[in-house]
Amino acid sequence: MRNAAWALAGVAVSLVFVFGIGILTIQRTGLMGGAHFDLSNQLVRVTQPGPALLPLLAIAAWSALVVFVLVAAVRNRPRRSQFLFRVSFATATAALIGVSLWSLVAGYAQNGLTQGFSLGILGWIEEGGASSVVHVVLLFMLVVLWVRHDSGRTRTGRPADASI
């Protein structure tokens, strides 16, 4: 039961991460062009274009928080719980990136550049999954998983706790 909870927690962190980056990316893109979008990704008002530094800083802070949770916040948990949490995060994030890219390609073929952001959650997935910061965090997590897996082996390639 505990293992399932850790796996679900990894999926939840992935969803919150990708959705959050998607929302912040949409807000930043809009503000750079002088547009304010609501959470359903619809234009609510037009203003002076600007650098949109606040959403940019929020993207950096959000990413750092997720990396902290993935690495430091679970370091005192059992090794299996850490593994399940991180693998489920990586799997869910990779799936969301795949959905994002598929949706963007399908949407582009249908609409070209005439449409704005997709509405609601689909827009968050498209923008979050297409964001390079999500890709970098996923790659980082895969490296952490590989290093943690490799650190459990001896020089001969056998697990460290295996008897000879």
HUZIWO-V276300 format. One record per backbone hydrogen bond with DSSP energy under -0.5 kcal/mol. NH is the residue of the N-H (numbers start at 1). CO is the residue of the C=O. If there is no record, write none. Layout:
BEGIN
[[NH | CO] [NH | CO]]
END
This chain:
BEGIN
[[5 | 1] [6 | 2] [7 | 3] [8 | 4] [9 | 5] [10 | 6] [11 | 7] [12 | 8] [13 | 9] [14 | 10] [15 | 11] [16 | 12] [17 | 13] [18 | 14] [19 | 15] [20 | 16] [21 | 17] [22 | 18] [23 | 19] [24 | 20] [25 | 21] [26 | 22] [27 | 23] [28 | 24] [29 | 25] [30 | 26] [31 | 27] [32 | 28] [33 | 29] [33 | 30] [34 | 30] [34 | 31] [35 | 30] [36 | 45] [37 | 35] [38 | 42] [41 | 38] [44 | 36] [45 | 36] [47 | 34] [50 | 31] [56 | 52] [57 | 53] [58 | 54] [59 | 55] [60 | 56] [61 | 57] [62 | 58] [63 | 59] [64 | 60] [65 | 61] [66 | 62] [67 | 63] [68 | 64] [69 | 65] [70 | 66] [71 | 67] [72 | 68] [73 | 68] [75 | 72] [77 | 74] [82 | 78] [83 | 79] [84 | 80] [85 | 81] [86 | 82] [87 | 83] [88 | 84] [89 | 85] [90 | 86] [91 | 87] [92 | 88] [93 | 89] [94 | 90] [95 | 91] [96 | 92] [97 | 93] [98 | 94] [99 | 95] [100 | 96] [101 | 97] [102 | 98] [103 | 99] [104 | 100] [105 | 101] [106 | 102] [107 | 103] [108 | 104] [109 | 105] [110 | 106] [111 | 107] [112 | 108] [114 | 111] [120 | 40] [122 | 119] [123 | 119] [123 | 120] [124 | 120] [125 | 121] [126 | 122] [127 | 123] [128 | 124] [129 | 125] [130 | 126] [131 | 127] [131 | 128] [134 | 131] [135 | 131] [136 | 132] [137 | 133] [138 | 134] [139 | 135] [140 | 136] [141 | 137] [142 | 138] [143 | 139] [144 | 140] [145 | 141] [146 | 142] [147 | 143] [148 | 144] [149 | 145] [150 | 146] [151 | 147] [152 | 148] [152 | 149] [153 | 150] [154 | 158] [157 | 154] [160 | 152] [162 | 159]]
END
